Structure formats: structure tokens, C-alpha cells
Amino acid sequence: MPTPVRENDEQMELALFADLFAEPLDLPSPPDEDEPELSLAHVWIVAAEIKVEERVAKVADFRGSFTTDAGTRVDALEVYCRACRRPYEDVADADCEAVLDNRHLIGGDQTQRAKRKLPTPPPNARLVPGGRIQRRGIGAYVAGVSRPR
């Protein structure tokens, strides 16, 4: 069956290819309007204790999860926020601070923390300089520094 011929066949072929360089590539993309707003709500999780059989314990140890029967009673050990890791009773009425600032999880403001103290050597100790150890290269491998035992 013959293919139909169009009058502007050349223009059709040229229109099939887009000009990739018509717009500069370094223009910023428009902001997505679908981005959700930051929610300051806590995400509560429960640390639980469930009595299981030995075979279920084996599966849970291997897979990291398991299923229980319907109606199984679960003892809640602790209820806390997944993001800020603070107990329910302490922060139930406040916004979650992990969204704004996570410094409480790393031990406070790092600029304010005290530096680690080096232990003082005993009074009769003296430092003896040792030889230089080559830790890289073929010499280290031959010497056994970087070679597994």
C-alpha cells in the first residue's frame, strides 16, 4: 500500500527534531508548587515488647521483622518521637524541634562543647621516638602492615 504524500513533507521532518539550544540551560527551574510545607508535628513511635515462640524469634533475628497473630497484646515500653527522639510526656504539647534543629541529637552546639582532654602521662614516663612505618605501597605489603593475616 503506498504511503500518502504531504505537501510540506520537508517542514514535517524538520519539525520532528527539537532545538535543544533554543533556551539557555543555566536558567533556574521554576519552583515546584507541589512541595509540602514543613510539618512541625511529631511522628510518634512505640518501643514494644512481644512474647514470641522460638521459631518466630529466629525469623525475627534473621529478617529484622515478623508477623503476629491478630489480637496479640503488645506491651509498650516507651513512646517517643521518631525525629527528635524525645519521650511523649516531655514534648507532647510542643512542636518537634528536629525539623528546625537537630543539635540535641549530637550533644548540643558543637562550637560550645569542650575539647577532649588528653590523659597526662605518668611522672616517670618518657617518650621514645620510634622508626618510621611505611603504611602504603609495596613495601608496606611486603612488611605485612597492610596485608591480612
Legacy VTK file of the C-alpha trace (Angstrom):
# vtk DataFile Version 3.0
C-alpha trace
ASCII
DATASET POLYDATA
POINTS 149 float
0.000 0.000 0.000
1.582 3.346 -0.951
2.266 5.918 1.771
0.370 9.222 1.489
2.468 12.167 0.393
2.079 15.505 2.160
2.725 18.874 0.604
5.021 20.183 3.348
6.939 16.957 3.900
10.280 18.725 4.403
8.858 21.005 7.061
7.349 17.996 8.811
10.720 16.312 9.036
12.415 19.421 10.409
9.664 19.942 12.981
10.251 16.461 14.371
13.593 17.486 15.844
13.570 19.928 18.737
16.155 22.663 19.018
17.907 21.783 22.281
19.866 25.017 22.337
16.942 27.435 21.855
16.787 28.182 25.617
19.863 28.618 27.808
20.444 25.594 30.012
21.590 27.599 33.026
18.193 29.164 33.725
16.853 28.230 37.148
13.939 25.836 37.075
10.622 27.143 38.357
9.893 26.125 41.943
7.657 23.113 42.391
4.302 24.090 43.779
3.689 20.556 45.000
6.366 20.729 47.718
4.751 20.058 51.091
5.215 22.585 53.845
7.453 21.640 56.760
5.308 19.968 59.337
6.299 20.611 62.937
4.215 17.681 64.159
5.841 14.777 65.966
5.888 11.280 64.468
5.164 9.047 67.437
6.530 5.509 67.624
6.280 2.879 70.338
9.080 0.665 71.579
7.264 -2.594 72.202
7.802 -5.937 73.881
6.076 -9.003 72.432
6.376 -12.554 73.716
7.058 -14.935 70.790
7.917 -18.577 70.196
11.427 -19.734 69.400
10.770 -20.158 65.658
9.329 -16.617 65.427
12.325 -15.266 67.343
14.645 -16.982 64.875
12.811 -15.428 61.900
12.784 -12.001 63.575
16.506 -12.206 64.259
17.257 -13.165 60.641
14.839 -10.825 58.822
14.562 -7.999 61.312
10.753 -8.264 61.297
7.973 -10.754 61.923
4.183 -11.019 61.858
1.952 -11.686 64.826
-1.481 -13.180 65.230
-4.471 -10.870 65.363
-5.399 -9.965 68.899
-1.840 -10.228 70.262
-1.389 -7.915 73.216
1.672 -5.676 72.924
3.360 -4.105 75.945
4.554 -0.562 75.205
7.930 0.070 76.809
8.299 3.664 75.673
6.535 6.154 73.403
8.771 8.714 71.707
9.069 10.873 68.605
10.895 9.253 65.688
12.511 12.531 64.568
13.596 14.224 67.801
13.897 11.015 69.912
12.246 12.657 72.923
9.662 10.955 75.174
5.957 11.649 74.687
5.382 13.074 78.153
8.195 15.633 77.730
7.252 17.110 74.339
3.617 16.179 73.676
2.407 19.802 73.759
5.366 21.313 71.853
6.366 21.284 68.193
9.004 18.825 67.017
12.404 20.510 67.156
14.122 18.010 64.851
12.636 19.698 61.786
14.230 23.000 62.755
17.399 21.961 64.513
18.882 18.547 65.329
21.679 19.709 67.645
20.196 17.933 70.644
20.892 14.592 68.919
24.607 15.316 68.539
25.237 16.508 72.059
24.439 20.181 71.747
26.058 23.000 69.840
29.419 21.761 68.581
31.039 25.202 68.943
30.263 25.275 72.666
31.437 21.786 73.585
34.659 21.319 75.499
37.552 19.659 73.709
38.643 16.168 74.693
41.273 16.063 77.362
44.401 14.049 76.709
45.440 11.823 79.590
48.550 13.006 81.382
51.412 10.501 81.218
52.889 9.138 84.468
55.655 11.310 86.008
58.458 8.824 85.277
57.423 8.169 81.644
59.470 9.418 78.734
58.696 9.445 75.039
60.969 7.347 72.867
60.775 8.126 69.143
60.300 5.033 67.017
61.177 4.298 63.427
59.053 5.487 60.560
56.461 2.920 59.470
55.621 2.754 55.781
51.864 2.113 55.637
51.310 2.373 51.875
52.789 0.824 48.791
54.536 -2.438 48.041
56.960 -2.013 50.932
54.085 -1.962 53.407
52.569 -5.061 51.824
55.841 -6.962 51.975
56.373 -5.864 55.570
52.874 -7.146 56.460
51.444 -3.808 57.585
48.531 -3.748 55.121
48.358 -7.470 54.396
45.678 -9.590 56.087
46.949 -12.334 58.356
LINES 1 150
149 0 1 2 3 4 5 6 7 8 9 10 11 12 13 14 15 16 17 18 19 20 21 22 23 24 25 26 27 28 29 30 31 32 33 34 35 36 37 38 39 40 41 42 43 44 45 46 47 48 49 50 51 52 53 54 55 56 57 58 59 60 61 62 63 64 65 66 67 68 69 70 71 72 73 74 75 76 77 78 79 80 81 82 83 84 85 86 87 88 89 90 91 92 93 94 95 96 97 98 99 100 101 102 103 104 105 106 107 108 109 110 111 112 113 114 115 116 117 118 119 120 121 122 123 124 125 126 127 128 129 130 131 132 133 134 135 136 137 138 139 140 141 142 143 144 145 146 147 148
